[in-house]
Amino acid sequence: MNAMKITHLSILSIILASSLSAQDAQLPPPPEVVAVPFYLDNTAHELKKLPKEPYKEHKGAPAVSFTNAFIISAQVQGNASELRIPSQDKIVFVFDATTVPRLYKFTQSGKKREFAYEKGNQRNAIPIPGLPVTVSKYKGGSAYQFSADERLAAGEYGIVFGENIYTFGVDEKK
């Protein structure tokens, strides 16, 4: 009986290992560029570099404040990012860096997109965390992958990576 269990466990281990190897073989190689996020396009089996967009910092006061509190927002010109991603359950991004990117949803106002990323007062400033994400190791090497913990609704998004903002839009499936 024990020999039978060991045999079944061995077969299961081999199947699992070969399944994981097959999944890795289907993934594109990790990016060769550091500190730039890429969209993992599973249908095309490729990594697509997110566009880096210039932004202006806007420092404003919260709606209700009796102190010297402030909120810093990033403002990006234009209605939409050039990179469009169809709506899906899990949108995965791949990056190679030691800093974890932060994901934000833009609000749109006229011909610009904006999100708040820092708040504080005269003494200190703290980052606004953005949308919750899960980070895990990507296939081999030093690359990682991340995705939002919840399905991303249609709209415009920004990923803050160091001092840069990379953008993408999620479109409803037609």
C-alpha positions in Angstrom: 0.0 0.0 0.0 2.8 2.5 0.9 4.7 1.6 -2.3 1.5 2.4 -4.3 1.1 5.8 -2.5 4.8 6.6 -3.2 4.4 5.7 -6.9 1.2 7.9 -7.2 3.0 10.8 -5.5 6.0 10.4 -7.8 3.8 10.4 -10.9 1.9 13.4 -9.6 5.2 15.2 -9.0 6.4 14.5 -12.5 3.2 15.7 -14.0 3.2 18.9 -11.9 6.8 19.6 -12.8 6.3 19.0 -16.5 3.1 21.2 -16.4 5.0 24.1 -14.8 7.8 23.7 -17.4 5.3 23.8 -20.2 3.8 26.9 -18.8 7.2 28.6 -18.5 8.0 27.5 -22.1 4.9 29.4 -23.3 5.9 32.6 -21.6 8.0 35.1 -23.5 11.6 35.7 -22.1 11.9 38.3 -19.3 12.6 41.9 -20.3 16.1 43.0 -20.9 15.3 46.6 -19.8 15.4 47.4 -16.1 12.8 49.6 -14.3 10.3 49.5 -17.2 6.9 47.6 -16.9 5.7 45.4 -19.8 2.2 44.1 -20.4 2.2 40.3 -20.7 0.0 39.7 -23.8 -1.0 36.0 -23.4 -2.8 35.8 -26.7 0.3 37.1 -28.7 2.8 35.4 -26.3 4.8 38.6 -26.0 5.7 41.4 -23.7 4.6 44.9 -24.7 6.4 47.9 -23.3 4.2 50.4 -21.6 4.5 54.0 -22.9 6.3 56.4 -20.6 4.4 59.7 -20.5 5.5 63.1 -19.2 3.6 64.5 -16.3 3.2 67.6 -14.2 3.0 67.5 -10.4 0.1 69.4 -9.0 0.1 70.3 -5.3 -3.3 71.0 -3.9 -5.1 71.1 -0.6 -7.7 68.4 0.4 -11.4 69.3 0.2 -11.6 69.8 4.0 -8.4 70.9 5.9 -7.7 73.2 8.8 -3.9 72.4 8.7 -1.2 72.8 6.1 -2.1 69.4 4.6 -1.5 68.8 0.9 -2.1 66.2 -1.8 0.3 65.8 -4.8 -1.2 64.6 -8.0 0.3 63.6 -11.3 -1.3 65.2 -14.4 -0.8 63.6 -17.8 -2.0 65.3 -21.0 -4.3 63.6 -23.4 -7.6 61.6 -23.0 -6.1 58.1 -23.3 -2.9 56.0 -23.3 -1.7 54.6 -26.6 -1.5 51.1 -25.1 -4.9 49.5 -25.0 -5.6 46.2 -23.2 -8.9 44.3 -23.5 -10.8 43.8 -20.3 -10.0 40.4 -18.7 -9.9 38.8 -15.3 -6.2 39.2 -14.7 -3.9 41.7 -16.4 -0.3 40.8 -15.8 2.7 43.1 -16.0 6.4 42.1 -16.0 9.3 44.1 -14.7 13.0 43.7 -13.7 13.9 46.0 -10.8 14.3 46.2 -7.1 11.5 48.7 -6.7 7.9 47.5 -6.7 5.7 49.6 -9.1 2.5 51.3 -7.8 -0.7 51.1 -9.8 -3.2 54.0 -9.9 -6.5 54.6 -11.7 -6.7 58.0 -13.4 -9.7 60.3 -13.2 -10.3 62.2 -16.4 -10.9 65.9 -16.6 -11.1 67.5 -20.0 -8.0 66.6 -22.0 -6.0 65.4 -19.1 -5.7 62.4 -16.7 -4.8 62.7 -13.1 -4.3 60.6 -9.9 -3.1 61.5 -6.4 0.0 59.7 -5.3 1.3 61.5 -2.2 -0.1 63.3 0.8 1.4 65.1 3.8 1.9 68.3 5.7 4.8 70.7 6.4 6.7 68.0 8.3 6.4 64.9 6.2 4.9 63.3 3.1 3.8 59.8 2.6 2.9 57.9 -0.6 -0.7 57.1 -1.4 -0.6 53.3 -1.9 -2.6 53.0 -5.1 -4.5 49.9 -6.1 -3.5 46.6 -4.3 -1.3 44.4 -6.3 0.3 40.9 -6.0 3.9 40.5 -6.9 5.5 37.1 -7.7 8.6 35.8 -9.5 8.5 35.7 -13.3 10.0 32.9 -15.3 13.7 32.6 -14.4 16.2 35.4 -13.9 15.6 38.4 -11.8 12.2 39.5 -13.3 9.0 39.8 -11.4 5.3 40.0 -12.4 2.5 41.8 -10.8 -1.3 42.1 -11.2 -4.1 44.0 -9.5 -5.8 42.0 -6.8 -9.1 42.8 -8.3 -10.3 42.9 -11.9 -9.4 46.3 -13.5 -12.5 48.2 -14.7 -12.5 49.9 -18.0 -10.6 53.2 -17.8 -7.1 54.7 -17.8 -4.3 53.6 -15.5 -0.8 54.7 -14.5 2.1 52.7 -13.1 4.6 54.7 -11.1 8.1 53.3 -11.3 10.6 55.5 -9.6 10.2 59.0 -11.1 8.4 57.8 -14.2 4.8 57.1 -15.1 3.8 54.4 -17.6 0.3 54.3 -18.8 -2.3 51.9 -20.3 -6.0 51.8 -20.8 -8.5 48.9 -20.3 -11.2 48.6 -22.8 -14.5 46.7 -22.4 -14.7 43.6 -24.6 -16.9 44.2 -27.6 
